[in-house]
Amino acid sequence: VYKRQKFMYPINLKNLPDGFELIDDKIKFDPNKHLQLEKPSEIFSLKNFGYSEKDIKESPVNFATTSVFRVLSDEGCEALLDVSRKLEKFTTSSPRISRNVRGGVYRSRFLRDLCLSDEVSLFLSDIAGISLSPHTIPHQLGHINFNPLELEKNVDKWHVDTLTFDYVLFVTDPKKNDGGEFQYFFGTKDEMAELKKNSKKIPKNKIVTPEIPGPGFAVFQQGKHVVHRAKGLTSPGERITLVNGYMPSDPEINDYTKFGELCNVDPMEIISKEFTNHTAAQVKKLLNEKILEKNFKDLNLDSIEQLEKASEILNSAINQLKKGKKDMEHFGD
């Protein structure tokens, strides 16, 4: 049984970062009205994808991805579509994506509360088989992709994510569009890298294109292992998807945040502060749970190991902050 996890969320809508402004949401997020959580019929493991026992052992869990499942009710779909359209004027681009909005949780109360929903976190934890929490970097929450203005230009290239777990949810109805499919590679990221290195075509039987019944449906994945992309529209239309990030609740599990790559897509002064807060939250939770909340009789050599772990987390973050921006990795179209 997974329980709500207490992490620090530095999302204060009364004290927004410079350059951000709140939109008029009109509707307050209500999980009883806006969610319609229905479990996926299939769950695939990293082993199914061809990952080795060593890779699986080094991962938080053996979970890879799911079949399509429902997240939002009809009312929830309408509300999120309205919010997404209001946020569209804030689109930016990156080396991978032509038009996306990040930091939307600073601009929309509805989006923030949806992305931090305990109901969704516990639901996804049950699917993955590990306790998960919404990511403590706000720019890793509520990422919204909009279709490029050029027809047939892919929404996103083949890639793995800069975080561990996420869902990809269709905000618009994919059945009203030509193209715009979400796809994933049924193999390992090393296999994909080898194919691209040797300029080989991806075997058709390795590309999975889930059928999305309508808006409010999603695919959940361990995004750091599952190579995926979003194709472009082949005729004029509106394609919007929401990607929300999660992380293991256990602070002892190694953090997987590609800070250097995030510097390509987010304002440096904001993502640096968010990453620092994220690191502090992880270390604080580690020290509270493993040392400060223990009785005297429980203190032993394990405490030294936890202090070493905290030091390791801090040193890793410091090194990433010092190195700063690095090229954004992807496998092309």
Disulfide bonds with the S-S distance in Angstrom:
none
